[in-house]
Amino acid sequence: MADNSIGTPEQLRDPNYFPGLGRGIPLGIQHVLAMFVSNVTPAIIVAGAAGFGFGSNSPDFPELLYLIQMSMLFAGIATLLQTITVGPVGAALPIVQGTSFAFLPIMIPLVAGKGIDGLSALFAGVIIGGIFHACLGTVIGKIRFALPPLVTGLVVTMIGLALVQVGIQYAAGGVPAKMSGAAEYGSLLNWSAALVVIAVTLVLKFFARGMLSVSAVLLGLLVGYGYALLVGILDFGAIGTSWNGAAAFALPQPFKYGFEFSAAAIIGFCLMAFVSAVETVGDVSGITKGGAGREATDAEITGATYADGIGTALAGCFGAFPNTSFSQNVGLIAMTGVMSRHVVTCGAVFLIICGLVPKVGAVIRTVPIEVLGGGVIVMFGMVVAAGISMLSDVDWNRRNMVIFAIALSVGLGLQLEPDAVMHLPDTARILITSGLLPAAFIAIVLNLALPEELADEATEEVSGGWSGHGHGSLPKDDRG
């Protein structure tokens, strides 16, 4: 609910209004706290997939600190592009940018088991994909027709399904512990830490209000961190070692991991740019509707897409992952009623400061993988739930059921059984076994190619009588 002591209702709906530093700084930090965990988690997951993450005992493990640092720094820089703007780049709206989960199903197979050697191709893909993403700003309004809720809901659901395994592995003790046959993998002690995080998150989410509810995952991780110290999963010596080993200030290094062309990386990031661009359009529309009670303008949508792409390309040059608008921000603006872009600018500056101070990342790096697993289970489960929520807007006639069935079966099946295409060239194998891209491709093509209606009997024979008669969220009077 809007706080009238901050400004008049008209002022609170104005993106150019600023309530002053005294209120702007805490409100801005609130935006950052709502997305902080989600922003740094992809760096931890990619490092783990590459083989130098938590529990790996890899000599490259300190590189994780740099990836965390860059995630914070370039989320802040990309957010500034949206709030301050540079020419046509940016929406001049309170949009918070951050590292996107959507690209994880592409990034994980690209780096799997390759250590830091796999990062050169990955970041080349991030840069080129970011440039392509920025170019979409000129045509974003014309391609939205190809991505209706049937497609976008399927894609978001597939993103979550591709990642839920990660959460379970983390909660049990991590992939390195599993591969080494460690006795503690899957132990009750490990699971207890994850369950503490989940329990605290649920309690805060459902029984708290305001910022306590919005930051439930972050607070759950903090409680889980304390629990890990109490039961001996983490000791204070490890925290001190990590803190003392990190610099107080460090600048980013351009092309730290090199630049290597990979067809799989470039194609994968460019294809996912479509999905990310449409997500940003939805977030911009949600912000203007929830905060200002109006539709987003073409200039705002175009500027936001430009900032998405350029922010991603800049991030890739310095070792950070793709950036996109954070949907958590939409709900937070609707809750506070403060539409000021300058408030979010304060949050962006806070993120940049954190990104320039490696000691912040050094503390994050000490979070036990079991504790992180509890938070990841919640976050990735919510991604699946968000996808299902988007699918609720679909008119579930027989045509759409067939499209969804084929896309989901092929995409999820290839993800679960990657050896089924082991004889394909490496580029095709990496793209196909992500599961996400084949599912999205099939859904888009079938949605554009198939006729609008199928006969009633057309799907009965393959659905076992469960052909469905759902009409999404259409009002009752409008249903056929």
Buried (B, 14 or more C-beta within 10 A) or exposed (E): EBEEEBBEEEBBBBBEBBBEEEBBBEBBBBBBBBBBBBBBBBBBBBBBBBBBBBBBEBEBBBBBBBBBBBBBBBBBBBBBBBBBBEEEBBBBBBBBBBBBBBBBBBBBBBBEEBBBBBBBBBBBBBBBBBBBBBBBBEEBEEEBEBBBBBBBBBBBBBBBBBBBEBBBBBBBBBBBBBEBEBEEBBBEEBBBBBBBBBBBBEBBBEEBEEBEBBBBBBBBBBBBBEBBBEEEBBEEEEBEEBBEEBEEEBEBEEBBBEEBEBBBBBBBBBBBBBBBBBBBBBBBBBBBBBBBEEEBEEEBBBBBBBBBBBBBBBBBBBBBBBBBBBBBBBEBBBBBBBBBBBBBBBBBBBBBEBBBBBBBBBBBBBBBBBBBBBBBBBBBBBBBEBBEBBBEBBBBBBBBBBBBEBBBEBBBEBBEEBEEBEEEEEBEBBBBBBBBBBBBBBBBEBBEEEEEEBEEEBBEEEBEEEBEEBBBEEEEEEEE
